[in-house]
Amino acid sequence: MMKVTLKDGSCKEYQNPMSAYDIAKDISEGLARAACAAMVDGKVVDLRTEISCDCELSILTFNDKEGMAAYRHTASHVLAEAVKRLYPEAKLAIGPSIDTGFYYDFDCPPFDREALDKIEAEMKKIIKEGNALTCFTLPRDEAIEFMEKREEPYKVELINDLPEDAVISFYSQGEFTDLCAGPHLMSTKQIKAFKLISSSGAYWRGSEKNKMLTRIYGTAYDKKADLEAYLEHLEDIKKRDHNRLGREMELFTTVDVIGQGLPLIMPNGVIIIKELQRWIEDLEDNEWGYVRTKTPLMAKSDLYKISGHWDHYKDGMFVLGDEDKDKEVFALRPMTCPFQYYVYKNSQKSYRDLPLRYGETSTLFRNEESGEMHGLTRVRQFTISEGHLIVRPDQMDEEFKGCLALAKYCLTTLGLEEDVTYRLSKWDKDNPDKYMGSAEVWEETQQRIRNVLDELGIVYEEADGEAAFYGPKVDIQAKNVYGKEDTMITIQWDALLAEQFDMYYVDQNGEKVRPYIIHRTSIGCYERTLAWLTEKYAGKFPTWLCPEQVRVLPISEKFHDYAGRINKELRANGIRSSVDERSEKIGYKIRDSRLHRVPYMLVVGQNEEQDNTVSVRSRYLGDEGTKSIDEFISEISKEIRTKQIREIKVTE
């Protein structure tokens, strides 16, 4: 007898081998209809998998992450079949499931919306045909020959990269066959609801050195209502996308002749960044004990050779000059740490001088690949709230906690704390040549970071291979509106570079001792933070950050002088305001102010002028009634000073 232990702990016994699908059917006809894949002893497998010995079995439906992936992976194969039917000359690349659905890459001309609609219609035909998906395998040589006959060069390349003794699996549905490891649904007919979202370019294997392919993104659900809800969500995403909204609000722009990843920050965007920068600098210097430095934007290659960046990070730097031809070669700085080390080394330090917390608003340069550029989140020149703490080893834990506390305070003030996750980024112990230092140093520092995070009760995940070459770090992660995760804030433990730069302090015994270093940001990159805030608030920033905080709206030309006096008083109190003197009806002016995301509108007419008052309208409460100008200025000044985040109740 074969004993199968199910997810709920119950057991089934069978005399003969059975497929996972047949076991699902034996459990429940409804479960079999909903089944997408199976998990056998912790491994995700196809429902066609034959089970012949005792095991633990879970039947996976669309509600399971792995089941959803199998469902959407099948949808990607339906997409590929539809494209091959309509465009036989298209060459197949790859088509995985992703968190938001699936995609497939093709070597063919781009697709417009009309073409996507045509492909969708063909996919519906394929789904209606309801062909079963069947799996077969071939030895590597036969698999190559199989795909060469079908003139699929990208599939041949993928197979060639596999070991010579590999057995290659394929899935067929009707006349269509694709190279694939699975798992897949039993039939195309199981796909209930799908939508092709967009088409874009994508480099083969993600490298700009390779050919640009055409990628089609889609999504699929097992219920039509869930698909419709997701499509509504996508419409909201489009409204929040900082790349669109930031241009619409004139926060930034890009120009081809200036270059990719080199945004122009417009006056409105500068206001927000300036507010953030002043806040962070005052916060660090006045409340957290930092001292300011100002260091060069470039340095000779000699500096980066000492730090190790020349060996480990040169490809990510903008190098000025040729080592084979020029006496001196310079590079734009990708980080500030080596410069601040020489500020430290300018004079001898005692153990009493530590910790030393150096802060700098640093403009940095990184040679990102063109395929990685996106709005303000991935750029080649950016400004960051950078800092380096030089500490005694016995101070390291408490100072690291302080850096985490400062970052958390900044996130909370901006209303972003609930939107982040924490990651312990570790070295890749299987590739030690990528890193400085010994395994013992890496394991010790990683464990000490774990201890700090655990003591603070911070929930975190661990990621191998995400550390910098000279130390592990805590990365505070956030996702943009499209679900792509980026690092927003980094706090890094460094027990190695002090040796490289011969940094030391004199301890109480008169001995020279190497300090430890914390590399950290408090708010991260200002450009990326602006993008994050734009998407978080859909452009309706907290009042203290708004480029325009108040707009004064006279109901007619007769009240322009009074509106001007109100505006002058607002500006005298540090409030960013303007007057709308256009010859438009007041309703139009109010709607236009809302369209421009101005948090407060002050309507003024005869009654307001007589009583020296203003009629207040806001995005928070709508009509807030009539107030004296002194009362309004007092209230908004407090809101700005305390960086209050008010709940928005008015639909704009």
Backbone hydrogen bonds, N-H to C=O, Kabsch-Sander energy under -0.5 kcal/mol:
donor,donor_aa,acceptor,acceptor_aa,energy
2,M,14,Y,-3.5
3,K,1,M,-0.5
4,V,2,M,-0.6
4,V,12,K,-3.7
5,T,3,K,-0.6
5,T,55,C,-2.9
6,L,4,V,-0.6
6,L,10,S,-3.4
7,K,57,L,-0.5
9,G,6,L,-2.0
12,K,4,V,-2.7
14,Y,2,M,-2.4
18,M,51,I,-2.0
20,A,49,T,-1.9
21,Y,47,L,-2.3
23,I,19,S,-2.0
24,A,20,A,-2.2
25,K,21,Y,-2.3
26,D,22,D,-2.1
27,I,23,I,-2.0
28,S,24,A,-2.5
32,A,28,S,-2.1
33,R,29,E,-2.1
34,A,30,G,-1.7
35,A,31,L,-1.4
36,C,60,L,-3.5
37,A,60,L,-1.6
38,A,45,V,-2.3
39,M,58,S,-2.7
40,V,43,K,-2.9
41,D,39,M,-0.6
41,D,56,E,-2.8
43,K,40,V,-1.8
45,V,38,A,-3.4
47,L,184,H,-0.6
49,T,46,D,-1.7
51,I,18,M,-3.4
52,S,50,E,-0.5
55,C,3,K,-1.8
57,L,5,T,-3.2
58,S,39,M,-2.2
60,L,37,A,-2.5
60,L,58,S,-0.6
64,D,61,T,-1.9
68,M,64,D,-3.0
69,A,65,K,-1.9
70,A,66,E,-1.9
71,Y,67,G,-2.2
72,R,68,M,-2.6
73,H,69,A,-2.3
74,T,70,A,-2.0
75,A,71,Y,-1.5
76,S,72,R,-1.8
77,H,73,H,-1.4
78,V,74,T,-2.0
79,L,75,A,-2.2
80,A,76,S,-2.3
81,E,77,H,-2.4
82,A,78,V,-2.3
83,V,79,L,-2.5
84,K,80,A,-2.3
85,R,81,E,-2.0
86,L,82,A,-2.2
87,Y,83,V,-3.4
90,A,87,Y,-2.4
91,K,107,D,-1.4
93,A,105,D,-2.0
98,I,101,G,-2.3
101,G,98,I,-1.1
102,F,218,G,-2.6
103,Y,96,P,-1.8
104,Y,216,I,-1.7
105,D,94,I,-2.9
106,F,214,T,-2.8
107,D,91,K,-2.4
108,C,106,F,-1.1
116,L,112,D,-2.2
117,D,113,R,-2.3
118,K,114,E,-1.7
119,I,115,A,-2.4
120,E,116,L,-2.7
121,A,117,D,-2.0
122,E,118,K,-1.7
123,M,119,I,-2.4
124,K,120,E,-2.1
125,K,121,A,-1.4
126,I,122,E,-2.1
127,I,123,M,-2.7
128,K,124,K,-2.2
129,E,125,K,-1.9
130,G,126,I,-1.1
130,G,127,I,-0.5
131,N,126,I,-0.6
133,L,186,M,-2.2
134,T,132,A,-0.5
134,T,172,S,-2.4
136,F,170,F,-2.1
138,L,168,I,-2.4
140,R,166,A,-0.9
143,A,139,P,-2.7
144,I,140,R,-2.3
145,E,141,D,-2.1
146,F,142,E,-2.6
147,M,143,A,-2.0
148,E,144,I,-2.4
149,K,145,E,-2.2
150,R,146,F,-0.8
151,E,148,E,-1.4
152,E,147,M,-2.1
156,V,152,E,-1.8
157,E,153,P,-2.2
158,L,154,Y,-2.0
159,I,155,K,-2.3
160,N,156,V,-2.5
161,D,157,E,-1.1
162,L,159,I,-1.8
166,A,163,P,-1.8
168,I,138,L,-3.0
168,I,166,A,-0.6
170,F,136,F,-2.9
171,Y,178,D,-2.5
172,S,134,T,-2.7
173,Q,176,F,-2.7
174,G,132,A,-0.6
176,F,173,Q,-1.9
178,D,171,Y,-2.5
180,C,169,S,-1.9
188,T,131,N,-2.1
190,Q,187,S,-1.4
191,I,188,T,-1.7
192,K,190,Q,-0.6
193,A,221,Y,-1.5
195,K,219,T,-2.3
197,I,195,K,-0.6
197,I,217,Y,-2.2
198,S,217,Y,-1.2
200,S,215,R,-2.4
202,A,213,L,-1.9
204,W,211,K,-2.5
206,G,203,Y,-2.5
207,S,204,W,-1.4
210,N,207,S,-2.0
213,L,202,A,-3.2
213,L,211,K,-0.5
214,T,106,F,-3.3
215,R,200,S,-3.5
215,R,213,L,-0.6
216,I,104,Y,-2.4
217,Y,198,S,-2.7
217,Y,215,R,-0.5
218,G,102,F,-2.8
219,T,195,K,-2.4
221,Y,193,A,-2.9
227,L,223,K,-1.7
228,E,224,K,-2.5
229,A,225,A,-2.1
230,Y,226,D,-2.1
231,L,227,L,-2.5
232,E,228,E,-2.0
233,H,229,A,-2.0
234,L,230,Y,-2.2
235,E,231,L,-1.6
236,D,232,E,-1.8
237,I,233,H,-2.2
238,K,234,L,-2.3
239,K,235,E,-1.4
240,R,236,D,-1.3
241,D,237,I,-2.2
244,R,241,D,-1.0
245,L,241,D,-3.2
246,G,242,H,-2.4
248,E,244,R,-2.3
249,M,245,L,-2.7
250,E,247,R,-1.1
251,L,246,G,-3.6
252,F,246,G,-1.1
253,T,264,L,-2.1
258,I,255,V,-1.2
259,G,255,V,-2.1
262,L,259,G,-1.3
264,L,253,T,-3.4
265,I,263,P,-0.6
266,M,251,L,-1.7
266,M,264,L,-0.6
268,N,250,E,-0.8
269,G,250,E,-0.7
270,V,266,M,-2.6
271,I,267,P,-2.0
272,I,268,N,-1.4
273,I,269,G,-2.5
274,K,270,V,-3.1
275,E,271,I,-2.3
276,L,272,I,-2.4
277,Q,273,I,-3.0
278,R,274,K,-2.7
279,W,275,E,-2.1
280,I,276,L,-2.6
281,E,277,Q,-2.7
282,D,278,R,-2.4
283,L,279,W,-2.6
284,E,280,I,-3.0
285,D,281,E,-2.5
286,N,282,D,-2.7
287,E,283,L,-1.8
288,W,283,L,-0.9
288,W,284,E,-0.8
290,Y,284,E,-2.2
291,V,357,R,-2.6
293,T,359,G,-1.9
299,A,331,A,-1.8
301,S,329,V,-2.8
303,L,300,K,-1.2
304,Y,300,K,-0.9
305,K,301,S,-1.8
306,I,302,D,-1.7
307,S,303,L,-1.9
308,G,304,Y,-1.2
309,H,304,Y,-0.7
310,W,304,Y,-2.2
312,H,308,G,-2.4
313,Y,309,H,-3.1
316,G,313,Y,-1.6
317,M,314,K,-2.0
319,V,317,M,-0.8
320,L,330,F,-3.6
321,G,319,V,-0.7
325,K,322,D,-1.2
326,D,322,D,-3.4
330,F,320,L,-2.3
331,A,299,A,-2.1
332,L,318,F,-2.2
333,R,297,L,-2.7
339,F,336,T,-0.9
340,Q,336,T,-1.9
341,Y,337,C,-1.7
342,Y,338,P,-1.0
342,Y,339,F,-0.6
343,V,339,F,-1.0
344,Y,340,Q,-2.0
345,K,341,Y,-2.2
346,N,343,V,-0.8
347,S,344,Y,-1.0
351,Y,506,V,-2.1
353,D,350,S,-1.5
354,L,351,Y,-0.7
356,L,390,I,-2.4
358,Y,356,L,-0.7
358,Y,388,H,-2.6
359,G,291,V,-3.0
360,E,386,E,-2.8
362,S,360,E,-1.2
362,S,384,I,-2.1
364,L,362,S,-0.6
364,L,382,F,-3.2
365,F,333,R,-2.3
366,R,380,R,-1.9
367,N,316,G,-2.5
368,E,366,R,-2.1
372,E,369,E,-1.9
373,M,370,S,-1.1
374,H,378,R,-1.4
377,T,374,H,-1.6
378,R,374,H,-1.5
380,R,261,G,-3.1
381,Q,261,G,-1.1
382,F,364,L,-2.0
384,I,362,S,-2.6
385,S,524,G,-1.8
386,E,360,E,-1.6
386,E,384,I,-1.7
387,G,520,R,-1.7
388,H,358,Y,-2.2
389,L,518,I,-2.4
390,I,356,L,-2.8
390,I,388,H,-0.6
391,V,389,L,-0.7
391,V,516,Y,-2.6
395,Q,392,R,-2.0
396,M,392,R,-0.7
396,M,393,P,-0.9
399,E,395,Q,-2.4
400,F,396,M,-2.4
401,K,397,D,-2.2
402,G,398,E,-2.0
403,C,399,E,-2.0
404,L,400,F,-2.0
405,A,401,K,-2.5
406,L,402,G,-2.5
407,A,403,C,-2.2
408,K,404,L,-2.5
409,Y,405,A,-2.3
410,C,406,L,-2.3
411,L,407,A,-2.4
412,T,408,K,-2.5
413,T,409,Y,-2.5
414,L,410,C,-1.8
415,G,412,T,-1.1
416,L,411,L,-3.2
417,E,411,L,-0.8
419,D,416,L,-1.8
420,V,417,E,-1.1
421,T,477,Q,-2.0
422,Y,459,V,-0.6
423,R,475,D,-2.2
424,L,461,E,-3.1
425,S,423,R,-0.9
425,S,473,K,-2.9
426,K,424,L,-0.7
426,K,463,A,-2.8
429,K,427,W,-0.9
431,N,428,D,-2.2
434,K,431,N,-1.8
435,Y,432,P,-1.9
436,M,469,F,-2.9
442,W,438,S,-2.0
443,E,439,A,-2.7
444,E,440,E,-2.3
445,T,441,V,-2.5
446,Q,442,W,-2.4
447,Q,443,E,-1.9
448,R,444,E,-2.2
449,I,445,T,-2.0
450,R,446,Q,-2.1
451,N,447,Q,-2.4
452,V,448,R,-2.0
453,L,449,I,-2.7
454,D,450,R,-2.9
455,E,451,N,-2.4
456,L,452,V,-2.0
457,G,453,L,-0.5
457,G,454,D,-0.9
458,I,453,L,-2.4
459,V,457,G,-0.5
461,E,422,Y,-2.0
463,A,424,L,-2.4
466,E,426,K,-0.9
466,E,463,A,-0.9
467,A,426,K,-2.0
468,A,471,G,-1.4
471,G,468,A,-1.3
473,K,425,S,-1.6
474,V,491,I,-3.2
475,D,423,R,-2.9
475,D,473,K,-0.6
476,I,474,V,-0.5
476,I,489,I,-3.3
477,Q,421,T,-3.0
477,Q,475,D,-0.7
478,A,486,D,-2.3
479,K,419,D,-0.5
480,N,484,K,-2.5
483,G,480,N,-2.2
486,D,478,A,-2.9
488,M,476,I,-2.9
488,M,486,D,-0.6
489,I,476,I,-1.4
491,I,474,V,-2.3
492,Q,519,H,-3.8
493,W,472,P,-2.5
494,D,492,Q,-0.5
494,D,517,I,-2.2
499,E,496,L,-1.1
500,Q,496,L,-1.0
501,F,497,L,-1.9
502,D,499,E,-1.0
503,M,498,A,-2.9
505,Y,513,V,-2.2
506,V,349,K,-2.4
507,D,505,Y,-0.6
507,D,511,E,-2.9
510,G,507,D,-2.3
513,V,505,Y,-2.8
516,Y,391,V,-2.9
517,I,494,D,-2.5
518,I,389,L,-2.1
519,H,492,Q,-1.8
519,H,517,I,-0.5
520,R,387,G,-2.5
520,R,518,I,-0.5
521,T,490,T,-1.6
522,S,385,S,-1.0
526,Y,383,T,-2.8
527,E,383,T,-0.5
529,T,525,C,-2.5
530,L,526,Y,-2.3
531,A,527,E,-2.0
532,W,528,R,-2.4
533,L,529,T,-2.8
534,T,530,L,-2.3
535,E,531,A,-2.0
536,K,532,W,-2.6
537,Y,533,L,-2.6
539,G,534,T,-1.3
540,K,537,Y,-2.9
541,F,539,G,-1.4
545,L,542,P,-2.1
546,C,542,P,-0.9
546,C,543,T,-0.8
549,Q,576,R,-2.1
550,V,576,R,-1.8
551,R,600,Y,-2.0
552,V,578,S,-3.1
553,L,602,L,-3.3
555,I,604,V,-2.2
559,F,556,S,-1.7
560,H,557,E,-1.7
563,A,559,F,-2.4
564,G,560,H,-2.6
565,R,561,D,-2.0
566,I,562,Y,-2.4
567,N,563,A,-2.6
568,K,564,G,-2.3
569,E,565,R,-1.9
570,L,566,I,-2.3
571,R,567,N,-2.5
572,A,568,K,-1.8
573,N,569,E,-0.9
573,N,570,L,-1.0
574,G,571,R,-1.8
575,I,570,L,-2.1
577,S,575,I,-0.8
578,S,550,V,-1.2
580,D,552,V,-2.5
581,E,579,V,-1.0
584,E,582,R,-2.0
589,K,585,K,-1.9
590,I,586,I,-2.3
591,R,587,G,-2.2
592,D,588,Y,-2.6
593,S,589,K,-2.2
594,R,590,I,-2.2
595,L,591,R,-2.4
596,H,592,D,-1.8
597,R,594,R,-1.8
598,V,593,S,-2.4
600,Y,549,Q,-1.1
601,M,617,R,-3.2
602,L,551,R,-2.3
603,V,601,M,-0.6
603,V,615,S,-2.9
604,V,553,L,-2.0
609,E,605,G,-2.4
610,Q,606,Q,-2.4
611,D,607,N,-2.2
612,N,608,E,-0.9
613,T,608,E,-2.4
614,V,627,K,-2.7
615,S,603,V,-2.2
616,V,614,V,-0.7
616,V,625,G,-2.6
617,R,601,M,-2.7
618,S,622,G,-2.6
619,R,599,P,-1.7
622,G,618,S,-1.3
623,D,621,L,-0.6
624,E,616,V,-2.6
624,E,622,G,-0.8
625,G,616,V,-0.6
627,K,614,V,-2.6
629,I,612,N,-1.1
632,F,628,S,-2.4
633,I,629,I,-2.6
634,S,630,D,-2.3
635,E,631,E,-2.3
636,I,632,F,-2.8
637,S,633,I,-2.2
638,K,634,S,-1.7
639,E,635,E,-2.0
640,I,636,I,-2.5
641,R,637,S,-2.8
642,T,638,K,-2.6
643,K,640,I,-0.7
644,Q,639,E,-2.0
646,R,644,Q,-0.7
649,K,619,R,-1.1
649,K,647,E,-0.5
650,V,619,R,-2.3
651,T,649,K,-0.5
